[in-house]
Amino acid sequence: MLTQTKILFNLYCDWKHFPPTYRVYFNDELMTEREYIWKNDQQLVQENVPVIADITKAHTIRIEQVKPQNGTFTVKELTAGKLDVTVEIV
């Protein structure tokens, strides 16, 4: 059964020297590519990923750094409505 929902989460990153670029995927679909410009690991980006997905299947949000990889990403406070969503950081 398909449902339309928003996957919300806070993305933190600790980095040095230059801002890391990252991509957000829902399953294997690229949703966005951004540069993480905030220097303090206490600041965050509130990601909002609108999707239409099957609530009977498991799904993945993947945070992928674009080389060179110079940041450490953390995802907190993920909400996904009725969807079963896991986070993968690569």
Short mmCIF file of the C-alpha atoms (twelve columns), coordinates in Angstrom:
data_MODEL
# 
_entry.id   MODEL 
# 
loop_
_atom_site.group_PDB 
_atom_site.id 
_atom_site.type_symbol 
_atom_site.label_atom_id 
_atom_site.label_alt_id 
_atom_site.label_comp_id 
_atom_site.label_asym_id 
_atom_site.label_seq_id 
_atom_site.Cartn_x 
_atom_site.Cartn_y 
_atom_site.Cartn_z 
_atom_site.pdbx_PDB_model_num 
ATOM 1  C CA . MET A 1  0.000  0.000  0.000  1 
ATOM 2  C CA . LEU A 2  1.460  3.347  -1.057 1 
ATOM 3  C CA . THR A 3  1.451  6.388  1.162  1 
ATOM 4  C CA . GLN A 4  2.664  9.943  0.742  1 
ATOM 5  C CA . THR A 5  4.723  11.205 3.665  1 
ATOM 6  C CA . LYS A 6  7.650  13.388 4.662  1 
ATOM 7  C CA . ILE A 7  10.769 11.901 6.173  1 
ATOM 8  C CA . LEU A 8  12.201 14.428 8.603  1 
ATOM 9  C CA . PHE A 9  15.564 14.277 10.336 1 
ATOM 10 C CA . ASN A 10 18.315 16.445 11.762 1 
ATOM 11 C CA . LEU A 11 21.697 16.100 10.089 1 
ATOM 12 C CA . TYR A 12 24.838 17.036 11.998 1 
ATOM 13 C CA . CYS A 13 28.383 17.128 10.637 1 
ATOM 14 C CA . ASP A 14 31.777 17.635 12.231 1 
ATOM 15 C CA . TRP A 15 34.370 18.779 9.660  1 
ATOM 16 C CA . LYS A 16 37.650 20.653 9.271  1 
ATOM 17 C CA . HIS A 17 39.404 22.563 6.471  1 
ATOM 18 C CA . PHE A 18 36.615 22.761 3.837  1 
ATOM 19 C CA . PRO A 19 32.864 22.012 3.806  1 
ATOM 20 C CA . PRO A 20 31.892 18.473 2.777  1 
ATOM 21 C CA . THR A 21 29.393 17.880 -0.012 1 
ATOM 22 C CA . TYR A 22 26.821 15.161 0.598  1 
ATOM 23 C CA . ARG A 23 23.933 13.455 -1.152 1 
ATOM 24 C CA . VAL A 24 20.677 12.223 0.355  1 
ATOM 25 C CA . TYR A 25 19.133 9.107  -1.188 1 
ATOM 26 C CA . PHE A 26 15.771 7.496  -0.481 1 
ATOM 27 C CA . ASN A 27 16.376 3.841  -1.290 1 
ATOM 28 C CA . ASP A 28 18.402 4.272  -4.507 1 
ATOM 29 C CA . GLU A 29 16.807 7.543  -5.632 1 
ATOM 30 C CA . LEU A 30 18.886 10.710 -5.311 1 
ATOM 31 C CA . MET A 31 16.790 13.316 -3.488 1 
ATOM 32 C CA . THR A 32 19.304 16.172 -3.070 1 
ATOM 33 C CA . GLU A 33 22.972 17.137 -3.077 1 
ATOM 34 C CA . ARG A 34 24.222 19.872 -0.766 1 
ATOM 35 C CA . GLU A 35 27.308 21.401 0.765  1 
ATOM 36 C CA . TYR A 36 27.405 21.353 4.569  1 
ATOM 37 C CA . ILE A 37 28.635 24.896 5.242  1 
ATOM 38 C CA . TRP A 38 28.000 25.146 8.994  1 
ATOM 39 C CA . LYS A 39 31.229 24.832 10.963 1 
ATOM 40 C CA . ASN A 40 29.959 23.869 14.410 1 
ATOM 41 C CA . ASP A 41 28.907 20.229 14.977 1 
ATOM 42 C CA . GLN A 42 26.161 21.554 17.276 1 
ATOM 43 C CA . GLN A 43 24.445 23.236 14.305 1 
ATOM 44 C CA . LEU A 44 22.278 21.118 12.060 1 
ATOM 45 C CA . VAL A 45 20.406 20.885 8.794  1 
ATOM 46 C CA . GLN A 46 16.766 19.882 9.115  1 
ATOM 47 C CA . GLU A 47 16.175 17.613 6.141  1 
ATOM 48 C CA . ASN A 48 12.666 17.233 4.736  1 
ATOM 49 C CA . VAL A 49 12.360 14.414 2.182  1 
ATOM 50 C CA . PRO A 50 8.873  14.033 0.635  1 
ATOM 51 C CA . VAL A 51 8.223  10.505 -0.665 1 
ATOM 52 C CA . ILE A 52 5.523  8.189  -1.945 1 
ATOM 53 C CA . ALA A 53 6.380  4.703  -0.730 1 
ATOM 54 C CA . ASP A 54 4.992  1.292  0.152  1 
ATOM 55 C CA . ILE A 55 4.301  1.045  3.890  1 
ATOM 56 C CA . THR A 56 4.633  -2.755 3.759  1 
ATOM 57 C CA . LYS A 57 8.355  -2.592 2.795  1 
ATOM 58 C CA . ALA A 58 11.521 -1.453 4.551  1 
ATOM 59 C CA . HIS A 59 13.249 1.668  3.215  1 
ATOM 60 C CA . THR A 60 16.633 3.354  3.566  1 
ATOM 61 C CA . ILE A 61 17.798 6.953  3.824  1 
ATOM 62 C CA . ARG A 62 21.446 7.048  2.742  1 
ATOM 63 C CA . ILE A 63 23.804 9.951  3.409  1 
ATOM 64 C CA . GLU A 64 26.710 9.717  1.005  1 
ATOM 65 C CA . GLN A 65 29.697 12.049 1.025  1 
ATOM 66 C CA . VAL A 66 31.083 13.245 -2.282 1 
ATOM 67 C CA . LYS A 67 34.870 12.817 -2.364 1 
ATOM 68 C CA . PRO A 68 37.022 13.973 -0.749 1 
ATOM 69 C CA . GLN A 69 35.363 12.710 2.425  1 
ATOM 70 C CA . ASN A 70 36.290 15.026 5.241  1 
ATOM 71 C CA . GLY A 71 33.235 15.074 7.502  1 
ATOM 72 C CA . THR A 72 31.608 12.870 10.109 1 
ATOM 73 C CA . PHE A 73 27.831 12.870 9.678  1 
ATOM 74 C CA . THR A 74 25.223 11.967 12.299 1 
ATOM 75 C CA . VAL A 75 21.440 11.667 11.861 1 
ATOM 76 C CA . LYS A 76 19.141 12.315 14.824 1 
ATOM 77 C CA . GLU A 77 15.395 12.619 15.439 1 
ATOM 78 C CA . LEU A 78 14.220 10.798 12.301 1 
ATOM 79 C CA . THR A 79 10.463 10.606 11.785 1 
ATOM 80 C CA . ALA A 80 8.886  8.859  8.811  1 
ATOM 81 C CA . GLY A 81 5.191  8.508  9.513  1 
ATOM 82 C CA . LYS A 82 4.139  4.874  8.969  1 
ATOM 83 C CA . LEU A 83 7.263  3.961  6.981  1 
ATOM 84 C CA . ASP A 84 9.953  1.606  8.252  1 
ATOM 85 C CA . VAL A 85 13.141 3.611  7.533  1 
ATOM 86 C CA . THR A 86 16.756 2.911  8.479  1 
ATOM 87 C CA . VAL A 87 19.699 5.286  8.038  1 
ATOM 88 C CA . GLU A 88 22.931 4.421  6.296  1 
ATOM 89 C CA . ILE A 89 25.896 6.831  6.288  1 
ATOM 90 C CA . VAL A 90 28.654 6.108  3.773  1 
# 
